[in-house]
Amino acid sequence: MEVCLAGTAAEGGWPRDGCRCASCERARAAGRGRAPAEVIVDGVLRVGPGASAAGQPPPGYRAETIPGGWDVTGPDGGRLLVAAAGAVPRPPDGTARYDIALLDLLHDPFRLGALRREGLVGDRTAVAVLHADHRVSSEEELARRCRYWGAEAPGDGEVLSTAAGAAGPRCTAGAGPRRVLVLGGARSGKSRHAELRLAAEPRVTYLASGPYPPGDEPGGDADWAERVAAHRARRPPWWSTIESLDAAATVRNDSNAVLLDGAGTWMAGVMQESGAWDGRPGALRQVAARADELVEAWRQTGARVVAVSDEVGSGVHPESRAGRVFRDQLGWLNQRLAAEADETVLMVAGRAVTLPS
């Protein structure tokens, strides 16, 4: 089966006629353009809205409309999954693995992780973005996200094939850096960026290390409750969650993917547990020992770990001793995690800046 991507953009194309957004303006300035999505299989079968896949396919082909897209099998047994724009395809139970998957990853990148978890997308599946448009800031940002997801963003006219040895994008879980540290200030987009990093992973453990032990959260801390609820709503339901200050154990023992969110709240919890907030004698030695344990687990982890932490020292100088101690302890921890990270990213206003190693 050969699949020609005659068009790869969402309806209206990219740049979109008459649109003055920054993304479309960048595409025009660079002389780039993508036509609305059009998928042609072996030159005889068009797949998509209003195409022949919705009617009677040519002899030797099976083409079915499924919730959120189309499922195609060619004469050679090759299987193709095509997502509709702004939809997540949901193949029926018992479906075999796909050879090619064309997905609207800008709409829901986590769906790729679900397809991998269900065994419908494997390491030899060619995975590509379809319906690309100004939902992402630029072609460069689209390429960056695809590297996180183990997918590619082919241009108009490119061909994918199920033939043995054929070149093409192959989605491989865990192909990115093993240890990624994401730093940023409040509302910088650091948590969202960390989640996007692991969206295509089939098995993710969300390690929530808050300032309160599980079940001990004060009922009056409405801001903390709101933050926790927002993070839970954003995470895919198939991700597992661990709420614990024993971050080192999860980072050390997990063999899949871990999102630690985050080191700042972990430090706040450890300081509370040790009595460091109140200046208890020996408390800072306990904090240092816990930090040593976490850094060693981070150094030796067999998992793919993305850790989120607050960048300190860029804001108001803390008035209290406790605030200054927290700032210093977290700053030192950030330095140590960054020194052992394969990649460190600083988030500024939702934009990711990769720091030199």
N, C-alpha and C positions, 0 to 999 in steps of 0.2 A: 504494500500500500504506500502510495506517495500522496502526501497532503500538501497542497500549495496554499500558502497564506496570501491570497491576492490582496486582502486588506486586513489590517490588524488593529484598527482603532474602534472606539465606540461610535455610536451613531453621531454623525456630524463631523467625524474625523478629528485629527489633531495635527495642526491647530484647527479650531473650529471657526467657520466663516463668521465674521462679525464679532468674534469674542476678543475682548481686550485684556483678558486676565494675563498675569505675568507669565504663566506657563505657555500659553498660546503665543505670546509676544516673543518669548525666548525661542520657540520652535521656528517662528517666521524669520527671526534674525539669523538663526543658524542655517536657514534653508532646508529645514527638515519638515517632513510631512508624512502622515499616515492616513490612508483611506479607511472608510468604515469596513468593519470585519466582513470578510468573504472567504469561505473555506471551500476548496475544491479538491475532491478525492479522486485520484487517478484520471483527472481530466474529464470525468463523466458524471460525477455526483457532487452537487452543491449542498452544503450543510448550513443551516441557519434559518432565520425568519423568512418565510415565504419561499424557501428553496425546495428542491425536489426531495430532500430527506423527509419532509413532512408529508409527502405523498408516496407514490410508488417508486421505489429505487430501481436502478438497472438490474438486470439478471446477475446473480452472484453476490449481490450486496444486501446486507440487512441494515436498515436505518430506522431507528425508533426515536420518537419523542419521549423524553423522560422529564420528571420535574426538574426544572432549571437548566435544561439543555437537550443534547442529542447524543445517542449512542449508536455507533456505526461499526459494522464488521465487514471487512473486505473479502474478496475471493480467496486470498492467501491466509485468511484467519486473523489478520491484523485487526486490532481493535482501537477505536478512536473515541475519545470523550470530548465533546465541545460544550462549553458553558454559554448560556445566553448572557447578554449584557446585564450587569447588576443582579446576577442570580448565582446560586450555588447549586451545581448539579447533584442530584441524589439518585444514583443508580439503584436498581432493585437488589434485594438481598440475593446472594449467591452469584453475583456477577464476577467474572474472572478479571484478572489484572489487565489494565489497559496498556497498550504499547505507546500511544500518544495521548496526551491530555492537554487541551487548550482551555485555560481557565481565566476568569476575570479576577485576578489576584489583587487588583486594586480595590475591588468591592469587598472581598473576604479572603485574605491570605491564609487564615486559619483553616479554611476548607481543605487546603492541600495537606496539612497535617492530619486532618480527619481521614482523607482518602488513603494516606499512607498507613494510618493506624488500622484501617479496614482492609488493607492488603490490596486495594484497587490500583494503587500507584506504587511501583517498586523502583529499585535502583536502576533498572534498565528502561524505565518509562521516560520517553521524551516529554518534558514538561515545558510549556511556553505560555507567556502572557498573551491573552487576547483581550480586545476592547480597551487598549491603552488610551488614555486621554489626559485632559488637564486636571484630573483628580490628583495627579502627582506633579511636583513643581517643575521637573525637567526630565529629559531623557537620561541624564547622568544619575539623577536620583532613582529613576526606575531601574537602571542597571545595578545600582548599589543594592536596592531591595532584592532584586533577583538573585544577587550573590548570596544574600542571607538565606534565601528560600531554596537554593539549588535549582533554580529555573533560569530561563533566558527570555529575552524580549526580541524575537526575530523581527526584521523589517518586512515591509510589504514585498511580496514576490518570492520570499524564501520558501524552501521545500523541506519538509520532514518526511522521513521514510522509515518503514518497519523492516527494511531489508537488513540481513545480518551484516554487521560491520559498518552500517551507514552512520555517517557523522550526524550529530545533532545534539541538542541539549538533553542531558540526563540528570534527573533529580536524585540526589544522594543525601540522605539524612546525615546530620552531623559532619558535613563537609567543611564547615566554617571553622574559625579559630576556637580552640578549646576553652580558653579563659578570656572573657571580654568584660572590662570594667566600664560602666556607663556613669559618668559624673554629670552633675548639673545642679542648678539652684532650684528653688521652689517653682513649680509650674513651668519648668523648662522643657518638658516632654520626655524626660529620661525614662520613666516607667513605660510609656507607650512605645518608645524606641526599643527598649529591651524586649517587650512582648513581640514586636514585629520581627526581631532577630530570630525568635524561636517558633514563629508561626507555622513553619512547614515541618516541624518535628512531630513524629507520631506519638511520643511519650514525653511529657514535660511534668516535672514536679515544681510547683510554685511554693517557694519557701518564704512564708510570711513571718518576719521576725520583728514584731512590734514592740513598743515600749512597755506593754503590759503582758504578763503571763496569761495564757488562754483561760478564759472564764473569770479573769480578775479585772476586766476593763471597767473603769468607772462609768456609771450611767450618765453622768453629767458631761462627759467629753463628747459633745455632739459633733465637733469637727473631725475627731478621729473616727467616729462611727461612720460619718459621711464618706471619708476617704476609703475606708475598708469596703463599704458597700459599692462604691464606684469601681474599685479594682475588681471586686468579685463579678460585677455585671459585665465587665469588659473581657474577662477571661473565658476561653472555651470551656464548656461543661465537662469535657473529657480530660482536662488537665487535673492532676491530683494536687491537693493542697496540704501542706504541713505548716502548722502554726507552732513555732518552737524557737527558743533562744539557743538551742543546741544546733546552730547552723553548721558547725564543723562536721557533725556526724552525717548529715545529709550530703554535704559537698564531698565528703570522703567516701561514702558508701554507695552513692547512686552511680549507675553506669549509663544512664540515658542523657536527659537534658534537665538542667536545674535553672530556675530563675530566682535569684536571691534579691528580694525587694523589702528592705534594703539594709545596707550596712549602717546607715545613720540611725534607723529605728532599732536595729540590733544593738548598737552601742548604747543607745538610751536605755534599753531594757537591761543590758548587762550592768550598767552603772546603777540602775535602780536596784537590781537584785543584790549587788555587792555592797550597797550603802554608800557608794561614791558621791552621790548627790549631797549627802549629809556630812561628808568629810569623815566617815568612819575609818579608824586606823586600819591600815593594811588593805583598804578597798582598792586602791589603784594598782596594787600588786596583783590582785585577783583579776582586774580588768586587763592588765597586761598579759597575764597568763592565758586568758580566754582569747585575746587577740592573737597571741602566738599560735594557739591551737587552730584558729580559723585560717590564718595565713598558711600554715603547714598543710592543712587539708586542701586549700586552694592550689598550692604548689603541686600536690601529688594526685589531684583528682583524675578519675578516669571518665568523668562525665563531661558533657559540654555545658559550661556554666556561664551565665550572664549575670553579673552582680551590679546592682544599682546602688549608688551612694551620693550623698549630698556634698557638693563642693563647698568647702568652708573657707572663711577668711575674706570673702568678697563682699560681705554685708556689714551691718552695724557691729561695732565692737561690743561683745557681751558686757553688761554692767556687773553681773554677779560672778563670784568665784566659780560656782558650779557651771555656769555657761562657758566660762573660759576653759575650764577643765575639759568639758565635753568637746569644745572646738578643737583643743589640742589633741585629745585622744583620737578623735575621728580623723583629723588631718594626718596624724602619723599612720593610722590604719590605711587610709587612702593611698599614701605613699608606698606602703609595703605591698598592697594589692596591685597597684599599678606596676611596681617593679617586677612582679611575677606574672603579669597579664600578657597574653599574646596580642591583645589590642586594647587600647584605651580610647574612649570617646568622650568628648565634652559636648554636652547639649546646651545650645544657646538659642533661646526663642524658638524651640522646636527644630532647630537645624543641627545636624550632627557634624562635629569637627573631629576628625581622627588625629590623635596626638602622635608625634613621632616616638618610636620605641627607643 
